[in-house]
Amino acid sequence: MKVTATVITFNEEHNIAAALESLAWADEIIVVDRESTDRTVELARQFTDRVFVREWQGYSAQKNFAADQAQNEWIFSLDADERVSPELAAEIATLKQAPDPPAGGFEMARLTFYLGRWIRHSGWYPDRKLRLYDRRRGRWRGDYVHEALEVDGPIERLSGNILHYTVRSASEHHARLDRYTTLAAAQERADGKHASLVSLVLSPVWAFLRSYVLKLGFLDGIQGLAIARFAAHYAFLKNLKLWETSRDDKREV
């Protein structure tokens, strides 16, 4: 069993070296870059000569393109702000020595480092991700945001973690919310969904209570409070943008 690791990037010079170092166990590394304006491509080429610069086509399209370039059938997809933990790397290395598995893919937990702390509650852990898969039986789906990997076949679970080094500050988290809520609202609009006064009022409340109370976010300290508060703001902003686009469509008619 040989594995190609794939990473899609855009202006990730502060992350890319550590991400690729954690993939030293892979038989091949492919990086697909979205025309970065920093040193991402230069740094990536220090680890692999399989670096492609490609106009942005969306998360799923970029990841599927990366998988299509692979010399191996098994793909491990890693985001640039993630690392493969030593435990997970050792587990995959052992898996590679066995015969080709019957599973279509393998999922693993993702542990996030946020504002100086590893988050083990708040709905952020175990946050299982399907990342190791047979490309003959799996493709990425989703046009806007929250892309998902669909695999034909059984899914098995690995015990090691992906380490996620998310936003580096509250300001970065706030800025990212604006971008992602725009994409999420566009996805819901494309799916034929609409926002209402009820969703604008209740969805932020539910998002906060779910993260802070039901998912035990209060055990994550101030970081848990911040996560719950941002979750509420995300829910409100996404629904507000969805309502806004629906209103604009009516005006055009």
N, C-alpha and C positions, 0 to 999 in steps of 0.2 A: 504494500500500500504506500504510494507516494502522494505527497500533498503539496499543492501550490497555495501559498498565502497571498491574498489580494488586499490592497489598501487603496481607497479612493481619497484624494486630498484636494485642499484648496487653502493656500496660505497657512500651512501647518509647520513652519520652520521650527517652532518651539516644541513640537511634539514628534515629528517624523522620525528622528534618529532613535529615540527611545522605543518607539513602536516597532521599528524594523529590527532593532537589536533583540527584542523579545521574540522575534520570529526566526532566530538563528537555526532552529530545529527543522524548518521547512525545506523541502527539496527545491523549491523555486519561490521567488518573491516577485509579484507584479504590482506596480504602482500606476494608478491612472489618475492623472492630475488635471484639475479644472483650470488650466491657464493661470497658475499662481503668479503673483507679482513679487513674491519674496524668494527666499533661497530653498524652498521646498524641493524642487526638482533637483537642484544641485546636490543637496544633502542625500536625497533618495538614491541618486546614482552612485553614491559611495557604498551602497549596500547591494544594489542590483543593477544590471544593465537593461532590465525589462521595465522601463519607465515610459509610459505613454502620456502625451499631452493631448487632451481632447476637449473640445467645446462641451460645455455643460448640457447634459441631456436629461437630468433628473437622477435621483439617488439610485433607483432600481436599474435604470438604463446604464449608468456608469458601472455598477457592480456586475451586471450581466455581461457587459463588454469586457471587464477584467477577467471574468471566469472564462469567457470565450477564447481569450488569448493563452490560456494555460496549457502547458504540455502534459499535465496530469488530470485525471478525472475527479480526484478528490480536491475540494476547495475549502480553505479556511479563510473566512472573511473577517477582517479586523478594521475597526475605525481608527483614524489617526490619533485620536485622543485616548486610545486604549492600549493596554499591554497584556501580554499573555503571562500569567503568573508562573513561577518556576514549577509549581505543583501541576498546573494544567499542561505545561510544556512536556514534563516527564510523562504524564498520562498519555498524551498524544504520541509521544515517541514510542511508548510501549505498544500502543494500538497499531502503529505502523509496522511493527514486526510480526503482527498476526496476519492470517489470511484476510482477503478482502471481506469486510463485514457485510452481513445481510441488511443492516440498517441503511436507510436512505440518508440519514443525517444524525448528528449528535448535538445536543444542547448542553449549555453550561451556565452557571450563575455569573452575574456581573456585579462586582462590588465597586461602589462609587466613592471617590474621595472628593469631599465638598467642603470648601471653606475651612480647611485644616483638619478634617475629621472623616474617618471611614463611616459611611452611613449604613446601618444594619436594620433600619426600620423605615417608616415613612412611605412604605410602598415601593421603595427603591432597591430592596434586597429580599429575595434572591434575584429578581428581575432576570429570569432565565432567557437566554438568547440561543437561537439555532444558528450556528456559525460554521460548523464543519459538515460538509454535505457532498454528495455525489452529484456532480453537475449534469449527469445523464438523467437524473431524476428530480432536479430542483432548479427553480428560477425565482428571481426576485420580482415582486409585484408591488404596485403602488406608484402613482404618478407624481404626487406632490411631496408628502412627508410621511414619516412612520412606515417606511417600506418594510415589507415582510417577505420572508423566504418561504416558499411553498415547496414541499418535498413529497414525492410519491414514494411511500414506503414507511416502515416503522422508524420511530425516532427514539434513540437511546440517550442516556444522560451521563455526562462526565462530572466528576466531583470537584475538579479544580475551578478556580475563578478567572474570569477576565477582569482585569483591573481598569477601572474607568476614571480618568482624570478629567473631570468635567470643567465647568466654568471656573476661572481663577479668582473671580471677585463677584460681589453682589451686582455691581454695575454691568459686568459682562452677562450675568444671568438675565438682568432686566432687558438688555439690548437683544439677547437671543430670543426672548419671549416674543418680541415684536415680529421678528422674522418668521418664527415657527407658527405663530397664530395666524399670520397671513396665509401661509401654506396650508395649514389645517383647515381654515375657513374655505379656501379654494377647493380643497378635496371634498369637504362636506357639501359645498355648493354643487360640485360636479356629480355627487351622489344623489342629488335631488333633495337635500335636507334644507330646513329653514329654521331661523331663530325666532323665538317669541319672547314676550315680556316675562313669562314664567321661567324660561331657560336663562334669561339674563339675570334674574333675581336669585333663582334657586341653585343653578349650577355652581356658582362660586362658593356658596355656603356648603354644598355637599362636598365639593373638592377639598375644602379646608378640613371639614370634619373627618372625611375619609382618611386623609393623610395624617392628620395630627392625633386623632382619637382612635379610629378603627385600625389604622396601620401602625399605631404606637409611636408616632413621630415625636411625641413629648419625651421619649427616651433618648432621642438624638440631640437633646439640648437646644441651644439657640439655633443651630443649623436645622434641626427638625422644624422649629417654628418658621424659619425662613422658607423652607421647602413647602410647607403647608400654605403659607401666605402667597408665595409665587404660584402655587397650583391654583389657588382661588383666582388670582389675577389672570392666569392663562385661560381659565374657563370663561371668565367674563369677557376678556378681549377677543377670544375666538368667536364667541357668540355675537358680540357686538359687530365684528367685521363681517360675519355671515349675514346679519341683519342689514348691514350697510350695503353689501353687494346685492341683496334681494331688493332693497329699495331702489337702488340705481337701475336694476333691470326693469323694474316697473315704470320708472320715469322714461326710459328709452322707448318702451312700448307706447 
